[in-house]
Amino acid sequence: MEYVSTRVVEQIWKDKFMWLWEHGKEGNEAADFVFPILIHPDTSDRFVKWLQGFGDSVQFYTHEQIATAWLSVKQKEVLGI
């Protein structure tokens, strides 16, 4: 198994996020997508600070919070609410 620099992995995450950011918009609307990621401690500080640079446009949630919100939406769909 080869070693991959944490900076390389960090750049891959940034590239994927930016692709979603740029392609998740309709007109002037903000991008609307979930970017689930488990971050290695060697890159977490830099990457989180980079994401925080987007201001209130980027929100942070745990995987549990995302799953709970999704289930709530699906339950409402099933019940026709």
PDB file with one MODEL, atoms N, CA, C and O in Angstrom:
MODEL        1
ATOM      1  N   MET A   1       0.838  -1.172   0.000  1.00  0.00           N
ATOM      2  CA  MET A   1       0.000   0.000   0.000  1.00  0.00           C
ATOM      3  C   MET A   1       0.888   1.242   0.000  1.00  0.00           C
ATOM      4  O   MET A   1       1.832   1.343   0.783  1.00  0.00           O
ATOM      5  N   GLU A   2       0.577   2.169  -0.874  1.00  0.00           N
ATOM      6  CA  GLU A   2       1.361   3.390  -0.988  1.00  0.00           C
ATOM      7  C   GLU A   2       0.886   4.451  -0.012  1.00  0.00           C
ATOM      8  O   GLU A   2      -0.284   4.483   0.368  1.00  0.00           O
ATOM      9  N   TYR A   3       1.796   5.309   0.384  1.00  0.00           N
ATOM     10  CA  TYR A   3       1.465   6.453   1.225  1.00  0.00           C
ATOM     11  C   TYR A   3       0.951   7.580   0.340  1.00  0.00           C
ATOM     12  O   TYR A   3       1.524   7.869  -0.711  1.00  0.00           O
ATOM     13  N   VAL A   4      -0.125   8.209   0.771  1.00  0.00           N
ATOM     14  CA  VAL A   4      -0.650   9.380   0.077  1.00  0.00           C
ATOM     15  C   VAL A   4      -0.616  10.540   1.056  1.00  0.00           C
ATOM     16  O   VAL A   4      -1.119  10.437   2.175  1.00  0.00           O
ATOM     17  N   SER A   5      -0.033  11.618   0.637  1.00  0.00           N
ATOM     18  CA  SER A   5       0.071  12.798   1.476  1.00  0.00           C
ATOM     19  C   SER A   5      -1.311  13.287   1.897  1.00  0.00           C
ATOM     20  O   SER A   5      -2.251  13.262   1.104  1.00  0.00           O
ATOM     21  N   THR A   6      -1.429  13.730   3.142  1.00  0.00           N
ATOM     22  CA  THR A   6      -2.703  14.266   3.615  1.00  0.00           C
ATOM     23  C   THR A   6      -3.109  15.505   2.823  1.00  0.00           C
ATOM     24  O   THR A   6      -4.298  15.793   2.683  1.00  0.00           O
ATOM     25  N   ARG A   7      -2.136  16.228   2.313  1.00  0.00           N
ATOM     26  CA  ARG A   7      -2.447  17.411   1.488  1.00  0.00           C
ATOM     27  C   ARG A   7      -3.112  16.990   0.170  1.00  0.00           C
ATOM     28  O   ARG A   7      -3.978  17.701  -0.340  1.00  0.00           O
ATOM     29  N   VAL A   8      -2.720  15.863  -0.368  1.00  0.00           N
ATOM     30  CA  VAL A   8      -3.341  15.346  -1.588  1.00  0.00           C
ATOM     31  C   VAL A   8      -4.788  14.959  -1.303  1.00  0.00           C
ATOM     32  O   VAL A   8      -5.690  15.296  -2.069  1.00  0.00           O
ATOM     33  N   VAL A   9      -5.002  14.253  -0.202  1.00  0.00           N
ATOM     34  CA  VAL A   9      -6.361  13.843   0.172  1.00  0.00           C
ATOM     35  C   VAL A   9      -7.222  15.078   0.422  1.00  0.00           C
ATOM     36  O   VAL A   9      -8.368  15.141  -0.023  1.00  0.00           O
ATOM     37  N   GLU A  10      -6.675  16.048   1.125  1.00  0.00           N
ATOM     38  CA  GLU A  10      -7.396  17.296   1.400  1.00  0.00           C
ATOM     39  C   GLU A  10      -7.799  17.988   0.100  1.00  0.00           C
ATOM     40  O   GLU A  10      -8.920  18.485  -0.013  1.00  0.00           O
ATOM     41  N   GLN A  11      -6.905  18.025  -0.871  1.00  0.00           N
ATOM     42  CA  GLN A  11      -7.221  18.675  -2.151  1.00  0.00           C
ATOM     43  C   GLN A  11      -8.306  17.910  -2.903  1.00  0.00           C
ATOM     44  O   GLN A  11      -9.146  18.521  -3.563  1.00  0.00           O
ATOM     45  N   ILE A  12      -8.299  16.588  -2.811  1.00  0.00           N
ATOM     46  CA  ILE A  12      -9.345  15.781  -3.443  1.00  0.00           C
ATOM     47  C   ILE A  12     -10.699  16.147  -2.845  1.00  0.00           C
ATOM     48  O   ILE A  12     -11.673  16.321  -3.578  1.00  0.00           O
ATOM     49  N   TRP A  13     -10.769  16.266  -1.506  1.00  0.00           N
ATOM     50  CA  TRP A  13     -12.022  16.648  -0.849  1.00  0.00           C
ATOM     51  C   TRP A  13     -12.464  18.035  -1.306  1.00  0.00           C
ATOM     52  O   TRP A  13     -13.641  18.247  -1.597  1.00  0.00           O
ATOM     53  N   LYS A  14     -11.529  18.976  -1.370  1.00  0.00           N
ATOM     54  CA  LYS A  14     -11.863  20.336  -1.808  1.00  0.00           C
ATOM     55  C   LYS A  14     -12.385  20.325  -3.244  1.00  0.00           C
ATOM     56  O   LYS A  14     -13.368  20.995  -3.559  1.00  0.00           O
ATOM     57  N   ASP A  15     -11.725  19.566  -4.104  1.00  0.00           N
ATOM     58  CA  ASP A  15     -12.166  19.493  -5.502  1.00  0.00           C
ATOM     59  C   ASP A  15     -13.574  18.918  -5.605  1.00  0.00           C
ATOM     60  O   ASP A  15     -14.394  19.431  -6.366  1.00  0.00           O
ATOM     61  N   LYS A  16     -13.863  17.867  -4.855  1.00  0.00           N
ATOM     62  CA  LYS A  16     -15.204  17.265  -4.884  1.00  0.00           C
ATOM     63  C   LYS A  16     -16.241  18.234  -4.343  1.00  0.00           C
ATOM     64  O   LYS A  16     -17.323  18.371  -4.913  1.00  0.00           O
ATOM     65  N   PHE A  17     -15.917  18.909  -3.243  1.00  0.00           N
ATOM     66  CA  PHE A  17     -16.844  19.883  -2.665  1.00  0.00           C
ATOM     67  C   PHE A  17     -17.113  21.004  -3.658  1.00  0.00           C
ATOM     68  O   PHE A  17     -18.265  21.387  -3.861  1.00  0.00           O
ATOM     69  N   MET A  18     -16.066  21.533  -4.278  1.00  0.00           N
ATOM     70  CA  MET A  18     -16.238  22.650  -5.215  1.00  0.00           C
ATOM     71  C   MET A  18     -17.059  22.236  -6.433  1.00  0.00           C
ATOM     72  O   MET A  18     -17.832  23.037  -6.958  1.00  0.00           O
ATOM     73  N   TRP A  19     -16.899  20.993  -6.885  1.00  0.00           N
ATOM     74  CA  TRP A  19     -17.706  20.527  -8.021  1.00  0.00           C
ATOM     75  C   TRP A  19     -19.187  20.551  -7.629  1.00  0.00           C
ATOM     76  O   TRP A  19     -20.025  21.033  -8.391  1.00  0.00           O
ATOM     77  N   LEU A  20     -19.503  20.033  -6.444  1.00  0.00           N
ATOM     78  CA  LEU A  20     -20.897  20.055  -5.968  1.00  0.00           C
ATOM     79  C   LEU A  20     -21.384  21.490  -5.775  1.00  0.00           C
ATOM     80  O   LEU A  20     -22.520  21.814  -6.121  1.00  0.00           O
ATOM     81  N   TRP A  21     -20.538  22.333  -5.231  1.00  0.00           N
ATOM     82  CA  TRP A  21     -20.882  23.730  -4.982  1.00  0.00           C
ATOM     83  C   TRP A  21     -21.230  24.440  -6.297  1.00  0.00           C
ATOM     84  O   TRP A  21     -22.215  25.174  -6.375  1.00  0.00           O
ATOM     85  N   GLU A  22     -20.426  24.216  -7.305  1.00  0.00           N
ATOM     86  CA  GLU A  22     -20.622  24.890  -8.592  1.00  0.00           C
ATOM     87  C   GLU A  22     -21.759  24.290  -9.406  1.00  0.00           C
ATOM     88  O   GLU A  22     -22.395  25.004 -10.182  1.00  0.00           O
ATOM     89  N   HIS A  23     -22.032  22.999  -9.251  1.00  0.00           N
ATOM     90  CA  HIS A  23     -23.061  22.340 -10.046  1.00  0.00           C
ATOM     91  C   HIS A  23     -24.369  22.128  -9.282  1.00  0.00           C
ATOM     92  O   HIS A  23     -25.341  21.631  -9.850  1.00  0.00           O
ATOM     93  N   GLY A  24     -24.401  22.496  -8.019  1.00  0.00           N
ATOM     94  CA  GLY A  24     -25.601  22.312  -7.219  1.00  0.00           C
ATOM     95  C   GLY A  24     -26.498  23.531  -7.200  1.00  0.00           C
ATOM     96  O   GLY A  24     -27.506  23.548  -6.493  1.00  0.00           O
ATOM     97  N   LYS A  25     -26.151  24.545  -7.960  1.00  0.00           N
ATOM     98  CA  LYS A  25     -26.914  25.793  -7.972  1.00  0.00           C
ATOM     99  C   LYS A  25     -27.866  25.828  -9.163  1.00  0.00           C
ATOM    100  O   LYS A  25     -27.575  25.301 -10.237  1.00  0.00           O
ATOM    101  N   GLU A  26     -29.006  26.464  -8.938  1.00  0.00           N
ATOM    102  CA  GLU A  26     -29.946  26.731 -10.030  1.00  0.00           C
ATOM    103  C   GLU A  26     -30.118  28.233 -10.101  1.00  0.00           C
ATOM    104  O   GLU A  26     -30.706  28.838  -9.205  1.00  0.00           O
ATOM    105  N   GLY A  27     -29.617  28.829 -11.145  1.00  0.00           N
ATOM    106  CA  GLY A  27     -29.708  30.281 -11.256  1.00  0.00           C
ATOM    107  C   GLY A  27     -28.900  30.951 -10.164  1.00  0.00           C
ATOM    108  O   GLY A  27     -27.701  30.713 -10.025  1.00  0.00           O
ATOM    109  N   ASN A  28     -29.570  31.794  -9.390  1.00  0.00           N
ATOM    110  CA  ASN A  28     -28.901  32.513  -8.308  1.00  0.00           C
ATOM    111  C   ASN A  28     -29.089  31.839  -6.955  1.00  0.00           C
ATOM    112  O   ASN A  28     -28.660  32.377  -5.934  1.00  0.00           O
ATOM    113  N   GLU A  29     -29.719  30.675  -6.931  1.00  0.00           N
ATOM    114  CA  GLU A  29     -29.960  29.979  -5.674  1.00  0.00           C
ATOM    115  C   GLU A  29     -28.663  29.368  -5.140  1.00  0.00           C
ATOM    116  O   GLU A  29     -27.741  29.057  -5.894  1.00  0.00           O
ATOM    117  N   ALA A  30     -28.626  29.209  -3.836  1.00  0.00           N
ATOM    118  CA  ALA A  30     -27.468  28.579  -3.208  1.00  0.00           C
ATOM    119  C   ALA A  30     -27.453  27.091  -3.524  1.00  0.00           C
ATOM    120  O   ALA A  30     -28.496  26.488  -3.778  1.00  0.00           O
ATOM    121  N   ALA A  31     -26.282  26.516  -3.508  1.00  0.00           N
ATOM    122  CA  ALA A  31     -26.146  25.079  -3.714  1.00  0.00           C
ATOM    123  C   ALA A  31     -26.851  24.347  -2.570  1.00  0.00           C
ATOM    124  O   ALA A  31     -26.821  24.795  -1.424  1.00  0.00           O
ATOM    125  N   ASP A  32     -27.475  23.235  -2.889  1.00  0.00           N
ATOM    126  CA  ASP A  32     -28.195  22.464  -1.879  1.00  0.00           C
ATOM    127  C   ASP A  32     -27.786  21.007  -2.009  1.00  0.00           C
ATOM    128  O   ASP A  32     -28.309  20.279  -2.853  1.00  0.00           O
ATOM    129  N   PHE A  33     -26.853  20.588  -1.173  1.00  0.00           N
ATOM    130  CA  PHE A  33     -26.369  19.212  -1.224  1.00  0.00           C
ATOM    131  C   PHE A  33     -25.802  18.818   0.128  1.00  0.00           C
ATOM    132  O   PHE A  33     -25.485  19.671   0.957  1.00  0.00           O
ATOM    133  N   VAL A  34     -25.681  17.536   0.334  1.00  0.00           N
ATOM    134  CA  VAL A  34     -25.062  17.001   1.537  1.00  0.00           C
ATOM    135  C   VAL A  34     -23.697  16.454   1.133  1.00  0.00           C
ATOM    136  O   VAL A  34     -23.575  15.744   0.135  1.00  0.00           O
ATOM    137  N   PHE A  35     -22.690  16.783   1.902  1.00  0.00           N
ATOM    138  CA  PHE A  35     -21.325  16.350   1.626  1.00  0.00           C
ATOM    139  C   PHE A  35     -20.826  15.563   2.833  1.00  0.00           C
ATOM    140  O   PHE A  35     -20.066  16.086   3.648  1.00  0.00           O
ATOM    141  N   PRO A  36     -21.256  14.294   2.948  1.00  0.00           N
ATOM    142  CA  PRO A  36     -20.848  13.517   4.121  1.00  0.00           C
ATOM    143  C   PRO A  36     -19.379  13.135   4.023  1.00  0.00           C
ATOM    144  O   PRO A  36     -18.910  12.676   2.981  1.00  0.00           O
ATOM    145  N   ILE A  37     -18.667  13.327   5.112  1.00  0.00           N
ATOM    146  CA  ILE A  37     -17.244  13.036   5.079  1.00  0.00           C
ATOM    147  C   ILE A  37     -16.753  12.699   6.487  1.00  0.00           C
ATOM    148  O   ILE A  37     -17.160  13.318   7.470  1.00  0.00           O
ATOM    149  N   LEU A  38     -15.890  11.726   6.555  1.00  0.00           N
ATOM    150  CA  LEU A  38     -15.173  11.412   7.783  1.00  0.00           C
ATOM    151  C   LEU A  38     -13.755  11.931   7.577  1.00  0.00           C
ATOM    152  O   LEU A  38     -13.079  11.543   6.624  1.00  0.00           O
ATOM    153  N   ILE A  39     -13.314  12.793   8.456  1.00  0.00           N
ATOM    154  CA  ILE A  39     -12.063  13.509   8.231  1.00  0.00           C
ATOM    155  C   ILE A  39     -10.948  12.970   9.118  1.00  0.00           C
ATOM    156  O   ILE A  39     -11.131  12.785  10.321  1.00  0.00           O
ATOM    157  N   HIS A  40      -9.801  12.722   8.515  1.00  0.00           N
ATOM    158  CA  HIS A  40      -8.607  12.286   9.241  1.00  0.00           C
ATOM    159  C   HIS A  40      -8.094  13.456  10.081  1.00  0.00           C
ATOM    160  O   HIS A  40      -8.085  14.594   9.611  1.00  0.00           O
ATOM    161  N   PRO A  41      -7.675  13.194  11.296  1.00  0.00           N
ATOM    162  CA  PRO A  41      -7.194  14.278  12.173  1.00  0.00           C
ATOM    163  C   PRO A  41      -6.073  15.121  11.578  1.00  0.00           C
ATOM    164  O   PRO A  41      -5.948  16.300  11.910  1.00  0.00           O
ATOM    165  N   ASP A  42      -5.256  14.537  10.706  1.00  0.00           N
ATOM    166  CA  ASP A  42      -4.148  15.305  10.119  1.00  0.00           C
ATOM    167  C   ASP A  42      -4.626  16.417   9.192  1.00  0.00           C
ATOM    168  O   ASP A  42      -3.881  17.364   8.937  1.00  0.00           O
ATOM    169  N   THR A  43      -5.849  16.323   8.684  1.00  0.00           N
ATOM    170  CA  THR A  43      -6.334  17.343   7.754  1.00  0.00           C
ATOM    171  C   THR A  43      -7.582  18.053   8.257  1.00  0.00           C
ATOM    172  O   THR A  43      -8.015  19.029   7.644  1.00  0.00           O
ATOM    173  N   SER A  44      -8.167  17.596   9.345  1.00  0.00           N
ATOM    174  CA  SER A  44      -9.459  18.126   9.768  1.00  0.00           C
ATOM    175  C   SER A  44      -9.441  19.625  10.043  1.00  0.00           C
ATOM    176  O   SER A  44     -10.350  20.329   9.603  1.00  0.00           O
ATOM    177  N   ASP A  45      -8.446  20.132  10.749  1.00  0.00           N
ATOM    178  CA  ASP A  45      -8.428  21.558  11.082  1.00  0.00           C
ATOM    179  C   ASP A  45      -8.396  22.427   9.837  1.00  0.00           C
ATOM    180  O   ASP A  45      -9.183  23.365   9.710  1.00  0.00           O
ATOM    181  N   ARG A  46      -7.495  22.121   8.924  1.00  0.00           N
ATOM    182  CA  ARG A  46      -7.385  22.918   7.695  1.00  0.00           C
ATOM    183  C   ARG A  46      -8.657  22.836   6.874  1.00  0.00           C
ATOM    184  O   ARG A  46      -9.146  23.856   6.386  1.00  0.00           O
ATOM    185  N   PHE A  47      -9.199  21.640   6.715  1.00  0.00           N
ATOM    186  CA  PHE A  47     -10.371  21.458   5.864  1.00  0.00           C
ATOM    187  C   PHE A  47     -11.603  22.117   6.468  1.00  0.00           C
ATOM    188  O   PHE A  47     -12.363  22.768   5.750  1.00  0.00           O
ATOM    189  N   VAL A  48     -11.814  21.964   7.766  1.00  0.00           N
ATOM    190  CA  VAL A  48     -12.965  22.588   8.424  1.00  0.00           C
ATOM    191  C   VAL A  48     -12.852  24.110   8.349  1.00  0.00           C
ATOM    192  O   VAL A  48     -13.845  24.790   8.089  1.00  0.00           O
ATOM    193  N   LYS A  49     -11.665  24.647   8.571  1.00  0.00           N
ATOM    194  CA  LYS A  49     -11.481  26.105   8.463  1.00  0.00           C
ATOM    195  C   LYS A  49     -11.765  26.576   7.036  1.00  0.00           C
ATOM    196  O   LYS A  49     -12.345  27.643   6.840  1.00  0.00           O
ATOM    197  N   TRP A  50     -11.364  25.795   6.052  1.00  0.00           N
ATOM    198  CA  TRP A  50     -11.639  26.137   4.655  1.00  0.00           C
ATOM    199  C   TRP A  50     -13.145  26.167   4.423  1.00  0.00           C
ATOM    200  O   TRP A  50     -13.654  27.097   3.798  1.00  0.00           O
ATOM    201  N   LEU A  51     -13.861  25.163   4.915  1.00  0.00           N
ATOM    202  CA  LEU A  51     -15.321  25.130   4.768  1.00  0.00           C
ATOM    203  C   LEU A  51     -15.983  26.299   5.501  1.00  0.00           C
ATOM    204  O   LEU A  51     -16.948  26.881   5.005  1.00  0.00           O
ATOM    205  N   GLN A  52     -15.468  26.635   6.664  1.00  0.00           N
ATOM    206  CA  GLN A  52     -16.022  27.757   7.417  1.00  0.00           C
ATOM    207  C   GLN A  52     -15.857  29.073   6.677  1.00  0.00           C
ATOM    208  O   GLN A  52     -16.580  30.032   6.949  1.00  0.00           O
ATOM    209  N   GLY A  53     -14.922  29.130   5.753  1.00  0.00           N
ATOM    210  CA  GLY A  53     -14.720  30.317   4.937  1.00  0.00           C
ATOM    211  C   GLY A  53     -15.913  30.632   4.034  1.00  0.00           C
ATOM    212  O   GLY A  53     -16.010  31.736   3.499  1.00  0.00           O
ATOM    213  N   PHE A  54     -16.811  29.677   3.863  1.00  0.00           N
ATOM    214  CA  PHE A  54     -18.018  29.903   3.069  1.00  0.00           C
ATOM    215  C   PHE A  54     -19.113  30.568   3.897  1.00  0.00           C
ATOM    216  O   PHE A  54     -20.200  30.835   3.386  1.00  0.00           O
ATOM    217  N   GLY A  55     -18.835  30.834   5.164  1.00  0.00           N
ATOM    218  CA  GLY A  55     -19.788  31.510   6.045  1.00  0.00           C
ATOM    219  C   GLY A  55     -21.009  30.656   6.324  1.00  0.00           C
ATOM    220  O   GLY A  55     -20.917  29.433   6.433  1.00  0.00           O
ATOM    221  N   ASP A  56     -22.162  31.318   6.439  1.00  0.00           N
ATOM    222  CA  ASP A  56     -23.411  30.629   6.775  1.00  0.00           C
ATOM    223  C   ASP A  56     -23.930  29.745   5.642  1.00  0.00           C
ATOM    224  O   ASP A  56     -24.905  29.016   5.827  1.00  0.00           O
ATOM    225  N   SER A  57     -23.302  29.799   4.492  1.00  0.00           N
ATOM    226  CA  SER A  57     -23.727  28.965   3.362  1.00  0.00           C
ATOM    227  C   SER A  57     -23.410  27.491   3.593  1.00  0.00           C
ATOM    228  O   SER A  57     -24.012  26.620   2.965  1.00  0.00           O
ATOM    229  N   VAL A  58     -22.472  27.209   4.488  1.00  0.00           N
ATOM    230  CA  VAL A  58     -22.100  25.828   4.808  1.00  0.00           C
ATOM    231  C   VAL A  58     -22.490  25.557   6.250  1.00  0.00           C
ATOM    232  O   VAL A  58     -22.111  26.296   7.160  1.00  0.00           O
ATOM    233  N   GLN A  59     -23.248  24.497   6.447  1.00  0.00           N
ATOM    234  CA  GLN A  59     -23.684  24.111   7.784  1.00  0.00           C
ATOM    235  C   GLN A  59     -23.112  22.745   8.121  1.00  0.00           C
ATOM    236  O   GLN A  59     -22.935  21.903   7.241  1.00  0.00           O
ATOM    237  N   PHE A  60     -22.827  22.531   9.383  1.00  0.00           N
ATOM    238  CA  PHE A  60     -22.226  21.278   9.837  1.00  0.00           C
ATOM    239  C   PHE A  60     -23.236  20.482  10.654  1.00  0.00           C
ATOM    240  O   PHE A  60     -23.885  21.017  11.554  1.00  0.00           O
ATOM    241  N   TYR A  61     -23.360  19.205  10.331  1.00  0.00           N
ATOM    242  CA  TYR A  61     -24.261  18.305  11.042  1.00  0.00           C
ATOM    243  C   TYR A  61     -23.562  16.962  11.231  1.00  0.00           C
ATOM    244  O   TYR A  61     -22.657  16.603  10.479  1.00  0.00           O
ATOM    245  N   THR A  62     -23.998  16.242  12.238  1.00  0.00           N
ATOM    246  CA  THR A  62     -23.500  14.880  12.416  1.00  0.00           C
ATOM    247  C   THR A  62     -24.241  13.975  11.435  1.00  0.00           C
ATOM    248  O   THR A  62     -25.293  14.346  10.913  1.00  0.00           O
ATOM    249  N   HIS A  63     -23.693  12.798  11.190  1.00  0.00           N
ATOM    250  CA  HIS A  63     -24.387  11.840  10.323  1.00  0.00           C
ATOM    251  C   HIS A  63     -25.744  11.473  10.915  1.00  0.00           C
ATOM    252  O   HIS A  63     -26.710  11.269  10.181  1.00  0.00           O
ATOM    253  N   GLU A  64     -25.816  11.391  12.229  1.00  0.00           N
ATOM    254  CA  GLU A  64     -27.082  11.070  12.887  1.00  0.00           C
ATOM    255  C   GLU A  64     -28.131  12.160  12.631  1.00  0.00           C
ATOM    256  O   GLU A  64     -29.295  11.847  12.381  1.00  0.00           O
ATOM    257  N   GLN A  65     -27.735  13.412  12.691  1.00  0.00           N
ATOM    258  CA  GLN A  65     -28.673  14.513  12.430  1.00  0.00           C
ATOM    259  C   GLN A  65     -29.173  14.470  10.987  1.00  0.00           C
ATOM    260  O   GLN A  65     -30.353  14.718  10.739  1.00  0.00           O
ATOM    261  N   ILE A  66     -28.306  14.164  10.048  1.00  0.00           N
ATOM    262  CA  ILE A  66     -28.703  14.076   8.641  1.00  0.00           C
ATOM    263  C   ILE A  66     -29.684  12.939   8.447  1.00  0.00           C
ATOM    264  O   ILE A  66     -30.702  13.102   7.774  1.00  0.00           O
ATOM    265  N   ALA A  67     -29.388  11.780   9.034  1.00  0.00           N
ATOM    266  CA  ALA A  67     -30.267  10.612   8.902  1.00  0.00           C
ATOM    267  C   ALA A  67     -31.629  10.883   9.527  1.00  0.00           C
ATOM    268  O   ALA A  67     -32.653  10.516   8.952  1.00  0.00           O
ATOM    269  N   THR A  68     -31.657  11.516  10.687  1.00  0.00           N
ATOM    270  CA  THR A  68     -32.919  11.827  11.364  1.00  0.00           C
ATOM    271  C   THR A  68     -33.762  12.775  10.511  1.00  0.00           C
ATOM    272  O   THR A  68     -34.966  12.566  10.367  1.00  0.00           O
ATOM    273  N   ALA A  69     -33.152  13.799   9.950  1.00  0.00           N
ATOM    274  CA  ALA A  69     -33.881  14.747   9.093  1.00  0.00           C
ATOM    275  C   ALA A  69     -34.425  14.045   7.857  1.00  0.00           C
ATOM    276  O   ALA A  69     -35.563  14.289   7.457  1.00  0.00           O
ATOM    277  N   TRP A  70     -33.629  13.182   7.252  1.00  0.00           N
ATOM    278  CA  TRP A  70     -34.063  12.454   6.060  1.00  0.00           C
ATOM    279  C   TRP A  70     -35.241  11.542   6.386  1.00  0.00           C
ATOM    280  O   TRP A  70     -36.214  11.491   5.634  1.00  0.00           O
ATOM    281  N   LEU A  71     -35.158  10.822   7.507  1.00  0.00           N
ATOM    282  CA  LEU A  71     -36.257   9.945   7.914  1.00  0.00           C
ATOM    283  C   LEU A  71     -37.536  10.727   8.159  1.00  0.00           C
ATOM    284  O   LEU A  71     -38.624  10.267   7.811  1.00  0.00           O
ATOM    285  N   SER A  72     -37.414  11.893   8.748  1.00  0.00           N
ATOM    286  CA  SER A  72     -38.575  12.736   8.998  1.00  0.00           C
ATOM    287  C   SER A  72     -39.266  13.132   7.694  1.00  0.00           C
ATOM    288  O   SER A  72     -40.493  13.094   7.598  1.00  0.00           O
ATOM    289  N   VAL A  73     -38.479  13.509   6.700  1.00  0.00           N
ATOM    290  CA  VAL A  73     -39.036  13.875   5.397  1.00  0.00           C
ATOM    291  C   VAL A  73     -39.712  12.677   4.763  1.00  0.00           C
ATOM    292  O   VAL A  73     -40.815  12.802   4.229  1.00  0.00           O
ATOM    293  N   LYS A  74     -39.078  11.527   4.810  1.00  0.00           N
ATOM    294  CA  LYS A  74     -39.636  10.311   4.203  1.00  0.00           C
ATOM    295  C   LYS A  74     -40.926   9.876   4.899  1.00  0.00           C
ATOM    296  O   LYS A  74     -41.866   9.436   4.237  1.00  0.00           O
ATOM    297  N   GLN A  75     -40.980   9.996   6.222  1.00  0.00           N
ATOM    298  CA  GLN A  75     -42.193   9.641   6.960  1.00  0.00           C
ATOM    299  C   GLN A  75     -43.341  10.555   6.567  1.00  0.00           C
ATOM    300  O   GLN A  75     -44.474  10.096   6.420  1.00  0.00           O
ATOM    301  N   LYS A  76     -43.065  11.837   6.395  1.00  0.00           N
ATOM    302  CA  LYS A  76     -44.107  12.790   5.976  1.00  0.00           C
ATOM    303  C   LYS A  76     -44.600  12.454   4.572  1.00  0.00           C
ATOM    304  O   LYS A  76     -45.793  12.566   4.290  1.00  0.00           O
ATOM    305  N   GLU A  77     -43.688  12.042   3.689  1.00  0.00           N
ATOM    306  CA  GLU A  77     -44.076  11.661   2.339  1.00  0.00           C
ATOM    307  C   GLU A  77     -45.010  10.462   2.367  1.00  0.00           C
ATOM    308  O   GLU A  77     -46.017  10.442   1.658  1.00  0.00           O
ATOM    309  N   VAL A  78     -44.687   9.468   3.174  1.00  0.00           N
ATOM    310  CA  VAL A  78     -45.489   8.258   3.287  1.00  0.00           C
ATOM    311  C   VAL A  78     -46.871   8.575   3.848  1.00  0.00           C
ATOM    312  O   VAL A  78     -47.875   8.024   3.398  1.00  0.00           O
ATOM    313  N   LEU A  79     -46.910   9.464   4.830  1.00  0.00           N
ATOM    314  CA  LEU A  79     -48.175   9.824   5.462  1.00  0.00           C
ATOM    315  C   LEU A  79     -48.948  10.877   4.668  1.00  0.00           C
ATOM    316  O   LEU A  79     -50.103  11.168   4.980  1.00  0.00           O
ATOM    317  N   GLY A  80     -48.319  11.440   3.655  1.00  0.00           N
ATOM    318  CA  GLY A  80     -48.972  12.450   2.823  1.00  0.00           C
ATOM    319  C   GLY A  80     -49.136  13.796   3.524  1.00  0.00           C
ATOM    320  O   GLY A  80     -50.066  14.550   3.238  1.00  0.00           O
ATOM    321  N   ILE A  81     -48.233  14.078   4.431  1.00  0.00           N
ATOM    322  CA  ILE A  81     -48.301  15.341   5.185  1.00  0.00           C
ATOM    323  C   ILE A  81     -47.586  16.435   4.424  1.00  0.00           C
ATOM    324  O   ILE A  81     -47.529  17.573   4.888  1.00  0.00           O
TER     325      ILE A  81
ENDMDL
END
